[in-house]
Amino acid sequence: MTYLNVHVTELLNENFVAVQVNFEEVSKLVNEFQAIWTPNLNVLDRNQKRVYWVEGWLPPAEFVAMLGVARGHYFLRGKKYTDAEPLYRAVLEQHPRSQFAAEALYYKGISHYLASNDVEELKEDWTTLQRSYPQSAWRIRSDIL
């Protein structure tokens, strides 16, 4: 149901190279990515290094939000901070109630900081995170400020 959703299909086709693997036939990949449950989504960079992963089913709206965070991580880990930040912002704007919104806000602040060394916007984003998502594990991680 999720992969048949038009928004999910468009995002996957436009921004990813989707590969479906049968766990029973490709045990090498199962071992390499330590997959224990399906669906198991791994986002890899050009060097086949994992930059993001999620196990378990997600409904279409959550899957779209997760793909936004995954794309942000792809650019963030590739040190393309100015490309990452708008992807995290889009998750926040389009999916503010998603389970991935707090993570997007956390990394939006980081990507902006790494691009600009502007600690004030990082503080602002993390203060918003603490106020908007008080039960989130990402809120706890932002307590350092």
N, C-alpha and C positions, 0 to 999 in steps of 0.2 A: 504494500500500500504506500509506503513512504517513497520508494524509488519511482513509483508511477506518478507521483504528484508533479504537476507541470513546473512548479517553482524549483523543486529539487532537481528534476531532470535538466532544466535550463542551466542551473548553477553547475551541476556536474559536467555537462557538455561544454560549457563555456570556460571553465576554470580548472578543470581537473582531467587527468587521464584515469578513468575508472577501470579497475581490473577486478573481476570477480574470481575468487579462488575457492575450490572445493577442498575443505579441510582434510577430507579422507584421501585425496589424491596428491596433495602437495604438503607433505609433513615437514619438509625443509623450511618452508615459509612459516608454518605454524610454530615451529621451534624458534626460528629467527625472531619472530615478533611476539613470542610468548603468548600466543592467542589461546585463551581458555574458553571463550564464549563467542557466539555469533549473534547478530552481525558484529564484525570487528573491522573498524575503519581505521586505516593508517594513512596519514598524509606524509609523503616522502619528498625530500628535496631532490635536486638533480643528481646528487651523489648517492642517492638511495638511503639517506639518513632520515630517520623518523623525526618529524618536527611536531606532530600532533597525532593523538589516537583516542578513539572512543570504542568501548565495547557495549553492546546491548542496543536494543531497538529504541528508536526515537520517533515520535510523531512528526509529520512533515514540517510544521512550524519550528519545532525544536531542532530538527535536522538542518534546516536552513540557517538558523542562528549559529549552530555548531560549525557549519561550513564557513560562515563568516569569520568566526574566531580562528578556525584552522587556517584559512587564507592569511589572516593577520599574522599568525605564528610563522607561516612560511616566509613572509617578508621580514618579520622581526628577526628571526633566526638567521636570515640571510643578510642582516645588517642594512636592510632597506627600510629604515624607520619611518620615513615620510610616506612610504607606500603602505605600511602597516597601519598607521594611525587612523586613516579614514575608513578602513575596513572594520576596525573595532568600533568606531563612532557609528557606522551604519548599523551594526548589531544593536547598539543602544537605542538608536532612533527607531528602528523597525521592529525590534523585539525586546522592549524594556522589561517585560515580565518573564522573559525566558530564563531558564536556569543558567544560561550562558552569558547573561547580561553583566553580572558582577565580574566575571572573568574578563569580559571585553573592556569594562571600565578600568579594571586593574592594569591591563596591558596597554590600554590607550594612554594612560599616564606614563607608563614606562617608555613606550615608543616615542612619545613627545619629548620626554626628558632626554632620551638617548640621542635624539636628533638635535636638540637645542641646548641642553644643559640647563633648562629653565625649571628649577625645582618648584617654583610657585604653581605652575599648572599641574605638576604631579601632586602637590599637596591639595590643590583644589579638587582634582579628580578623586583622590583617595578620601578626602573629607566627604565628598558626594557619595562615594561607595559606602562609607561607614554609616551614613545617614539613610541611604536608599536601600541598602541590602544588609541590614544589621545581623541577620542570621547566617550570612554567607561565610564560607571558609576564606574567601578572598578578602572579606572585611578584616578578618583576623590577621591575614598577611600584611594588610596595609597599616596595621597598628604601629608599625615601626616609626612612623612620622610623628 
